[in-house]
Amino acid sequence: MSDVLVCAEPETREEATRFVSQWGARPQICSVNRLKRWRGKAEKTKVMFVYLMGTESRATLRSCLRHVSNDRRLDVVVYSHPDSDHQAAELGKIVGELRPHRTYMCFADDEVEQFFQVRIGFVPAENRGPRQTFATLRRDLGLTQVDVAAALDVTPRTVQNWESRGRVPERRYRNLKELHDLLAKYIGRGEVAAWMDSPSDAFQKRTPRELIREGKTRDLILEFGRLQTGEPL
């Protein structure tokens, strides 16, 4: 297992750590503001992974690349989900200005997977646990793309793009993932579809699907707390 220096903002640090770990790497987290002290950690690393999922991605990228611009032995992977070709081009321009050599732009999970396989020793899929995709989670919940779009306040087209490109920040659907885990624990997989469309007395006869579409997934999660007291769901 290889060490990888992970550069991420505080709000995405945990997410970035999980993301890098799934490729068979050992993440060494480093905040953007502390990159000046990165050299001590970098002695044991050959790769720095810049995880750009926040709103200040361009400023973050500039800061990261400035600190490593003169280190030619280090490979830098920049992972981001730009909303448009224009934003992707802007990120590419920053890389071209500050560190055009040995810096790799990745906009999809499979591109990151390929990099780790070639550069640092990829852990084969059969030796890793199954990696649940966003599309798989949605289908397990019995939700349509329209349902999810309404729940996350995006367009159905955005959900389609997320699923086809494998790009979606986990924090965007954290509540849906938590609900998925609860359903797996308390409700049989074959019963999820019926549960989704069953009116609930706790929510004025509305169904879980309706609540999710209204952006109230968290309310459903809290309702599962009643199970701990022995009350029926």
Helices and strands as residue ranges (DSSP letters): E 2-8, G 10-12, H 13-21, E 25-31, G 32-37, H 39-42, E 47-52, H 57-68, E 75-80, H 85-98, E 103-106, H 109-116, I 117-121, G 125-127, H 134-140, H 145-152, H 156-165, G 170-173, H 174-186, G 189-191, H 192-196, G 201-203, H 208-213, H 217-223, G 224-229
